[in-house]
Structures are given as C-alpha cells and as structure tokens.
Amino acid sequence: MDTGKKFEANAKVPVALFRKLLHRGARANVAKILSKAYPVDVARLLSSLGSSERAHAFSILMEECDLSHAAAVLAEMETSESVALLEKLAPKQIAELLGEMADDDATLLASRLEDPLAAQVLAEMEAEPAADVRELLEHEEQTAGRMMTRDFFALDEDLTVAEAVTALQRRSEEFEMVLYVYIVDKRNHLAGVVSLRQLLITPPATQLKRIMSPNVISAKTTTDQEEVARLVAEYNLLAIPILDDEDKLVGIVTVDDALDVAQEEVAEDLMALAGVATEEHLSTSASRSLRLRLPWLLVNLVTAFLASSVVSLFENEIGKKPALAALMPIVAGMGGNAATQTLTIIIRGIALGELTAFGRVFLKSIAVGAGIGIINGLAASTIAALYYKNVWLGVVLASAMFINMIVAGIAGTLIPVVLRRLHIDPAVASSVFVTTCTDVCGFFSFLGLATLLMRLL
C-alpha cells in the first residue's frame, strides 16, 4: 500500500448502494468510492459482488485510480478472485500490476496463472521484478521460499554504525519498511541482527559486528509455511530471515504474511473439519459449490450406511421395545459431539506443534471422556428412567453413553495422529472416521446392552 496516500478510515459503503451506482453507470461516484477507501475495504466490497459486477467495478478501478492502488486491492483479495480478474486483462496490464506488488504477492498470483499467459506476463514484466518472481517460483508451494520477500536490508559486519545509517538513508526508498538490519559476512552468510533502536543509541564509529545479536531465529527456504508462522508468533518477531541450503540470507517473511498464513491454515482446518473446500466462498456459484461439497457428502453417506447396518442387526429388539429407537440417537449424537471436541483440540495441537507427549494426551482424553460419560450418562439415564418408568432402561442408556464417550476420546485422539503418520491431512479426513466410530459404537453398545437386558426392559 502507498502509505503516502490518504484514505478515508471506515469509509464503508453499503453493497446495495454500490451495486445501484454500478448498474446506473455512475462511473465518477464508483471511482470516488474505490479510490478513497483502503485497499482491504475495496477488496471486501468487490468480493461481495457477483463475478460480472466485480469485473466491471475492477475495470473502473484500473482506469480511474492509481495502478498501485489497484495492485494493493488485488493483493488483499482472495487469490481465486484476483486471478479471475487478472485473466480478463492483457498480459502487459497484468505485468504492470504484478510489478507494483511485493514480490511474494506477485509470485502467488503468477503461480496461479495458466500457461501460456503466465509466461507472457513474466516476459512483459521489468527485468528485476520478473527475476525475483522466477526465483521464488523455483521453491515449492507452501514453503518459506515461496512466501518470502527479497525486500530486506542487509549490511556487511565490518561497517560502522555511521555507515549503516548513511546506507539506510540512501536506500530508504527501495524498501516498504525496514524492520531489522541484518548483518552478513563476506560470503553473505547471516551473522547477526541489529535493531534500529540499537543503531540510534550506539556511537557512530562502532562496528556492526560489535553490537549485533548473533543468535538469530531463522528458517530455511524449504521450511513449511506453518512452521514459519509458528516461529514468528512464538518468538514475537516482526520478520524472520530466510536462508538457503548454504545458510546465505536470501529473503525475509514479515509478520503480516505470517499472520495471513496462520489465518489461512486455521480457516482451512475448520472448513476441512466440516467437509467444505477452502476455495468455496459466499460468492461461489451454486454449481461449483455443489461440485465441491458433494464428494465429502458421498463419503459420509457410505459411513452412514455402515452405522445403519449395525442398527439393522437389532431390528427385532427395537420392535419389541420402541423406546430404543427414540433413545439410541442420543448415545451416538453425544459421542459424536464429544469426539469433535477432542478432535479439534488434537488437530490444533498438531498444527501448533504442541503434541509432543502423545501418551499423556491419550490418557487424558480417555479420562475426560470417562468423566463426561459418567456425568452425562447419569443425567440422561435419570430422565429416561422417569419418562419411561423403567430404571433398567436408564441403566442401559448410562452404560452405553459411558462406553461411547471413552471411544470418542480414543478415536478423537488416535485417528488424527495415525492419519498424520500416513501423510494424510488429519483436518480433512479425521471427521468422517471419528464420527463413524462413535455412531457404530454408540448404536452397538446401546442396542447390545438392551438385547442382553431385554427381559428387564
């Protein structure tokens, strides 16, 4: 974002009003709204429109506003929406927009363009930004190398504080902001880091290597982006230096990019637990939403038949005691809810690197499940016994719930860990297996116990 440009804080326009202006052809009013709002607010406004409306509004943004402002808006939008807008432009226009972005943002969008458009855009870009994008594209997706920016400030360890300050002043326009001054040796190996405050309070003749901190938290270009975000959060960093295989400083990841990754990963995990694809949004078309959701629901349908087959084994018993049909969903439903709670905590622990003592966590999950089973089982059994005037029916319900809550704790802990060992994303696949376990076990334990005690029911 151009920090020299003045935007109207909280200048949020109702979507309905913006749509009306857009359809009426009030181009000047639309341009005024788009130019005065912060890029993130413009991005949010455009995302709330339909695809054709979004394209129309963005064309006005391109023609009537600064190119840097249009680029900043694209960088704030969802990647799929930004790419859809870029694909409607000529390669030269796309190249100009990418040239206005930070190289990590430009790389992300360039990587999503189809060939031969991507190659044409890189050919149209200026030599230096194009080289930066090509270099970042060589790294694997979702790694530090792909998300880093090469806009960092590094100085030789033999320079003095006075020379460092002069270099900062001379090159200040090259960088959006300088968070740290990184110190390198003659071979460009990261030797240390100096804060801007340290530069200001140190005598000018002091060499940088005398005041630098040599213990620098860093990451490799191959480090997973989740690990990078965790390091930034854990050590309260404003930026983290990125090193290549030879420990040479090649880029940095800033805190804003790390926060974006953390938010994306949390959103992905939450949506995956619900069986929803991360590329689906409120503005996604109905047909695409159908295609994204249907596979997961079909998998759930198969597992539902598995649970149903367990119920079918006890059709005679259910016929003798219809109350069983009314009560058995309680056991399965409560087990599923308890398992989802455990599953969420375990997946969060995996994502944050907290799951180090699995045995202790496993035993805790069993203990918590047992406790929940006892309390909920007693409450449910009391209600069932009073309503149906049969103590033994309450005993069956309490026993089955106790068993299923323990199974919920075991499944919610064990399944995501096993899936991770098999290199399967636990956030995506755990839910269906855990729910199947609690459904099958819940029905089987409740109906099985009821069969054994049928004469008392």
N, C-alpha and C positions, 0 to 999 in steps of 0.2 A: 504494500500500500504506500502511496505517496504521502508521507507524513506532513509535507508542506501544504497539502490541500485541505481546506476546511470543509468538514461535513456537518450536517445537522444531526446532533445527537437525538436519538429516539424519534427520528422523523419517519415513523412507520405509517404507511398508507394502507387503508383497508383494501383487501384484494378485490372486493366487489367494485370499489370506486376506480381502482387502477384498470380493471377489465373494461369498465364503461368508457374510460378515457381512451383506452387502446382501440376499442371497437368503433368509437366515434371518429377516430382519426385525429385526435387532439395531440398531434406529434410533439408540439412545443411543451405541453404540460407533462407528457410522458417523459420527455428528455430531461425536463427540470427535476422531476422526481428521481429519476435514475442517477442524475449527476450529483445531487445534493446528499443522497443517502450513503451511509457507509457501505463498502463492498459486501460485507456479510449480510446486511439488511436487504440489499438488492438481490443477492443470491437467494435469500429466503423467499423474497417476493416472487422471483422468477420460478422457483421450484414449486410454488403453489399454483402455477398456471398450467394449462394444457400444453401439449408439445408444440402445436401450431402457434398458440399465443406466446409461448416462451420464445420461439424463434423470431416472431415479429418484434417483440419487445427488445430482444438482443440485437436485432438489426438496427433498431433506433439507437441503442446504446453504442454500437460500433460507429455509427455515422455522426452522432451528435455529441459524444463525450470523448474524453481523453482515452487514448489507446491503453495507457497504463491502468486507468480505472476499469476498463472492460476486462483487462487481463486479471486484475485483482478479484473481480467478481467471479470470473471463471475458476480461479484458484480456490474460492470459497464454496463453490457448488459441489454437489455430488459428482464424482468422476464420470459416471454414465451419462448424466445430463450435460456436462461440459463437452464430452466427446460428441454427443449428438448435435450440439450447436456448432462445434468446430467442423464437423463433416459437411456442413452446408456452405462452408466458406471455401474460397480459393486457397491453394497451397501457400501463396505469398502472404495472404492475410493471416493464416494460421501461424506461419513462421514469425510474423511481426508480433503477434500476441504472445507466443511462447518466448520470444526474445525479451519481453517485458517482465517475465516471471522469474522467480528464483529458480535455479537450475533443477532443484528437486521436484518442484511443481511442474515445470516444463517437461521433465523426464517422465513423470507419471502420466501426463496426458499424451505425450508422444508414444509411449509404450502401448497405449490403448487404441491408437490409430491403425487402421488396416493398411497393409501394403497394396498397391504402391504409393498410397497417399503419404504414409509415414516417411518414406524415402524422399519423396518430392518436397515435403516440408523441411526436412533436415538439409536438403540441398539449397533451399531458399533462405535458410537462416544464416546470420552472420557467422563468420568462421569460429570465433571464440565460444559463443554460447552453444553452437552446434557441436563443437568438440567436447564441451562439458557434458552435454546431453548424451552423446555417443558413448563417452566414457562411463557414465552412470548406468547406461543401458547394458553394459557388459556384465554388471553384477546381477545376481539372482533377485527375483522379486521377494519382497518382504524381508529384506536384509538391510543392515546399516548402510552398505554400499549403495543400494538403490535409493534410500531415503535421505542420504546426506546432502549437504550443500558444500560447494567448494569455495564459497564466500567466507573465508576466515582470515584472521590476521595472525601471521607468524613472523617472528624475528630471530635473528641469529643470537646465540647465547653470549657472544663476545661484545655485543653492542652495549652502549651505556644507556642509562635512563633518559638522558637528554636526547640522544639519537633516536630512541624509541618514541619519545613524544613528538619529535620532528617528523618521523615516519608516519605516525598516526595522523597528524595534521595534514600532511601532504597527500595521504591516500584515503582520507575520510570519505570522500565521495564514492569510492569503489565499493563500500560496504553499507548495507542497510543499517546495521548496528554492530558495534564491537562489544562483545560480552566479556571475553577474556583475551589476553595477549599470550599466545602460545609460543614457547621458546624451543627452538630446534638447533641441532648441531650442524656441522658442515655437510653431513650426508642426509639432512632433512629428517633425522630421527627425532621423535618427540622427547625433549629433555626435561621440560617443566612447564609451569604456567604462572603468569603474574596477573594479579587483578589490577584494574585501572586505579583503584584507591592506592595500591602499593606504589604505583608509578608516581602518583602525585605527592606522596609523603617521603619519598626516598631522595637523597642528594643526587643531583644530576650526573655526577661523574661515576656513580656506582654501576658496575657491570650487571647485566640482567641475570647472569648465572649466579650472582651473589645473593639475589633476593627472590629468585624463583622457587616455587614449591615443586620438588622433584616427584612427589607422589601424586600422579595424575590418574584419575579414573578415566579409562578409555575403553573403546570397543574396536573389534576388527570389522573389516568390510563384510565379512561373512556372518557376523553375529545377527541372530534373528531380531527383527524389529521389536518384538515384545520384550526381549531381554534388554534392548537399548532403552525402551521406555521405563522399564523397571529400575535400571541403573540411575536414570535421570531423577526419578521420583525418590528412590531410596537415599541418594546422596545429595538431594536438593540442588541439582545443577541447573544452570541456565543454558548450558550447552555441554556436549560431550564430544571429545575429539575421536576421530575415526582413523585407524591405522591399517595399512596394507600388510601383506604377508612378511614384508621386510621391516615392519614397525616404523615405516615412514608415514608422516602426517599427510593425509590426502583429503580430509574434509571434516565437517562437524555436523552433528544433529542438534538443533536448537530445541529448547523446551516446548515451544508451541507445536513443533512437529511431533515430538514425543507424546504430548497430550492428545494430539489428533489420533495417533496410533492407539493409545490406551483407550480412548473413547470408541474407536472403531472395533477394537478387539472385544470390549465389553458388549457393544451392540451386537456383534457377530455371535457371541456366546449366548446372549439372551434370546436372539432370534433363532439360533440353531436349536436351543432347548425347546422352542415352540414349533420347530419344524418349518420355519419361514426363511426363505433365502434372503441374504443380506442385500441383494440388488433390488429387492422389491420395496417400493415406496408408495406413499399415498397417491402420487401422480402416475403410477404404473398402470398400464391399460389392463382391462379385465381379462383379456385373453392371455396376456403374459403372466398375470398373477395366477391364473388357472394352471398354466404350464409349470410355474414354479412351485406351487403348493401340492399339486396332485400326486407326484411321486411319493412324497412323505406320507400322505394320507393313505395311499395304497399299501404302503408297508404297515401302517397301523391297522389297516383292515385285515391283513393276514394275521397279525398278532391277536386281533380281536376274536377271530375265528378259533385261535388256539385256546383262548380263555373260555370261549363258548363251548368248545368241545369238552372241557372239564365239567362245566355245568351239566352238559347232556348226560354225563355218567351217573348223575343223581336225579334223573327225571322222576323216577318212582317215589323217592323220598320227598321231593318237592311237592308231588301230587298228594302225598299223604298229609303234609304239613305246609300249606300255602304261605304261612308266615315266613318260612325260609326264603322264599322268593323276594319278600319285601325287605328282609334284613341283610341278605348277602351282599348287595351293593355297598352297604356301609363299610363292611370289612375291607373290600377291595378299594373303595374310594379313599378311605382314611390311610390305607397303606400307600396308595399312590401319592397322596399329598405329603406324607412323611418322607417318602423316598425322594420326592422332588426337592424338599428342603435340604436333605443330606447331599443330594447330587449337586445342588447349586453351591453349597459350601465347599465341597470337594473340588469342583471344577474351578472355582475361584482360587482355591489354594494351589492347584496345579498351575494356573495362569500366573500367579504371583510368586511361584517358586517356594511356597510355604510347606508343601507336602514332603517333608524330609523324614519324619519318623512315622512310617506307614502303620507299623504295629500298634503304636499308641493311639493313632487316629482311628484305626479299625476297631479296637476295643472300646474306645469312647463312643463310636457310632452304635455299637451293639448295646452299650449301657444306656445311652439316650433313647434308643428305640424301645428297650425293655421298659424304661420308666414311662415313656409316652404310652406304651401299650397297656401298662397297669392302670394308669390314671384314666385314659380314655375307655379302656375296657370296662372298668368298674362303673363309669358314668353311663356308658351305653347299655350295659347289662341291667343296671337298675331301671332304666327307662323301659327296656324291652320286657323285663320281668313284670313290671307294674302294668304295662299296656296289655300284654298278652296273658297276664295272670299265670305265668309259668316260670318258676325260678330256674329250672334246668335250661330253658331257652336262653336266659340271661347268662348262665354259666358257659354255654356253648359260644355265645357271641363274645364274651370277655376273653375266653381262651383263644379263639381264632384271631381276635384282634391283637392279643399279646404276641402270638406267633408271627403274624403278618408284619407287625411293627419292627420286630427283630430282623425279619427278612428284608424289610425296607432299608434298615440301617446297613445291613450287609451288602445288599445289591447297590445301594446308592454310593457306597464307598468303593467296593471292589470293581464294579463294571467299568467306571471311567478310567481307573488305573490300568486294568487289563487292556482296554482299548488303546490307551496311550502307548503301552508296551508293544502293541501290534501296529503302531504307527497309524492309528485311526483317530481322527479328531473326536475326543470324548464329548465335546459340546454338541456335536451333530448327531452322534449315534447312540449315546447313553440312554436318552429318554425312552426310546421305544423298548429297549431291553429291560430297563428297570421297571417300567410300567407293566410289561408282560409278566415279570417275576412276581410283582405284588398282586396282580389280577389272578394269575394261576394259583399262587399260594393262598391268597385270600379265599377264593372260591373253594379250593380243595380242602383247606383246613376247616372252614366253617361247615361245609356240607359233609365232609368226612366225619367230623365230630358229631354232627347231628344224626348221621346214619348210625353211629355206634350207640348213641343215647336215644334213639327214636322211641323206644318204649316209655321213656320218661317224659318225652315231649308231648 
